Structures are given as structure tokens and as C-alpha cells.
Amino acid sequence: MAQSGDWSAQTADTIESVVENIRTKTAVPLTTVARGLVYGLVAAVMGLAALVLVTILLVRILDAYIPGGVWIVDVGLGGLFTLGGAFLWSKRSVRPKD
């Protein structure tokens, strides 16, 4: 009768090993991808918020130190953003037409 106990323990260990192996190959990579997506999305939102806040801060600081109206600062920063956008636009990759 001792062999039947060993056999059932071996079967249970084998099943546990197979389930653990399947979980390691499926659930662990999916969890890693999901975490990467969530953290990437949070970082993107926080980066966008930081960009907006830094732009507001820059407008207020420049408005305090540059004589004239706030429109001068708006034109200057608008020009910088336009130049930056034009530079990024020139670096885009063009898709070939099918």
C-alpha cells in the first residue's frame, strides 16, 4: 500500500509542475506586458502634464521679465514650438504608397 501513496504524491507533483510551467509561460509574460503598458501610460500622462505646467511657468516668468505685453512672449514661444514641430515633421518617415 505504500506504493499507492507514492504514486498519488508523484501524480500530484507532476500536475503541480505542469500547471506551474504553463502559468510561467503564459501568465507571467502577460502580467509583465500589462504592467509595462500601465506604467507607460501613467508616465505619458504625467509627462504631458509636466510639459503643460512648465510651459505655463515659462510664460509667466518671461512675461515678468520681458517688457511689453504677454503677446510678445506668446509669439516667441509659439515660434519656438512651431520650429520644434517643423523639425519633428521633417524627421518623420514617409510610408510608400501601395
C-alpha positions as CSV (number, residue, x, y, z in Angstrom):
1,M,0.0,0.0,0.0
2,A,2.9,2.3,0.4
3,Q,3.4,2.4,-3.3
4,S,-0.1,3.8,-4.0
5,G,0.7,6.7,-1.6
6,D,3.9,7.4,-3.5
7,W,2.1,7.1,-6.8
8,S,-0.6,9.7,-5.8
9,A,2.1,12.0,-4.5
10,Q,4.1,11.7,-7.7
11,T,0.9,12.4,-9.8
12,A,0.1,15.4,-7.7
13,D,3.6,16.7,-8.0
14,T,3.6,16.2,-11.8
15,I,0.2,18.0,-12.1
16,E,1.5,20.9,-10.0
17,S,4.7,21.0,-12.1
18,V,2.8,21.1,-15.4
19,V,0.4,23.8,-14.1
20,E,3.3,25.9,-12.8
21,N,5.1,25.6,-16.1
22,I,2.1,26.7,-18.1
23,R,1.5,29.6,-15.7
24,T,5.1,30.7,-16.0
25,K,4.9,30.6,-19.8
26,T,1.6,32.4,-20.2
27,A,0.5,34.5,-17.2
28,V,3.9,35.9,-16.2
29,P,4.7,37.5,-19.7
30,L,1.2,38.8,-19.9
31,T,1.5,40.4,-16.5
32,T,4.8,41.9,-17.5
33,V,3.3,43.4,-20.7
34,A,0.3,44.7,-18.8
35,R,2.5,46.4,-16.2
36,G,4.6,48.0,-18.9
37,L,1.5,49.4,-20.6
38,V,0.1,50.8,-17.4
39,Y,3.3,52.3,-16.3
40,G,4.0,53.7,-19.8
41,L,0.5,55.3,-19.9
42,V,1.0,56.8,-16.4
43,A,4.4,58.2,-17.4
44,A,3.0,59.6,-20.6
45,V,0.1,61.4,-18.8
46,M,2.5,62.7,-16.2
47,G,4.9,63.9,-18.8
48,L,2.2,65.7,-20.7
49,A,1.0,67.4,-17.5
50,A,4.6,68.4,-16.7
51,L,5.1,69.9,-20.2
52,V,1.9,72.0,-19.8
53,L,2.9,73.2,-16.3
54,V,6.5,74.0,-17.4
55,T,5.1,76.0,-20.4
56,I,2.8,78.0,-18.2
57,L,5.7,78.7,-15.8
58,L,7.9,79.8,-18.7
59,V,5.2,82.1,-20.0
60,R,4.7,83.7,-16.6
61,I,8.5,84.1,-15.9
62,L,9.2,85.6,-19.4
63,D,6.1,87.9,-19.1
64,A,7.5,89.2,-15.8
65,Y,11.0,90.0,-17.2
66,I,10.3,91.0,-20.9
67,P,8.9,94.5,-21.3
68,G,5.7,94.8,-23.3
69,G,2.6,92.7,-23.3
70,V,2.2,89.0,-22.8
71,W,1.6,88.7,-26.6
72,I,5.4,89.1,-27.1
73,V,6.1,86.0,-25.0
74,D,3.2,84.1,-26.7
75,V,4.6,84.9,-30.2
76,G,8.2,83.9,-29.1
77,L,7.1,80.6,-27.5
78,G,4.7,79.9,-30.4
79,G,7.6,80.4,-32.8
80,L,9.8,78.0,-30.8
81,F,7.0,75.4,-30.7
82,T,6.4,75.9,-34.4
83,L,10.1,75.4,-35.2
84,G,10.2,72.3,-33.0
85,G,7.2,70.9,-34.7
86,A,8.6,71.6,-38.2
87,F,11.8,69.9,-37.2
88,L,9.9,66.8,-35.9
89,W,7.8,66.9,-39.1
90,S,10.9,66.8,-41.3
91,K,12.2,63.7,-39.4
92,R,9.0,61.6,-40.0
93,S,9.2,58.6,-42.1
94,V,7.0,58.6,-45.2
95,R,5.1,55.5,-46.0
96,P,5.3,54.2,-49.5
97,K,2.0,54.2,-51.5
98,D,0.6,50.8,-52.3
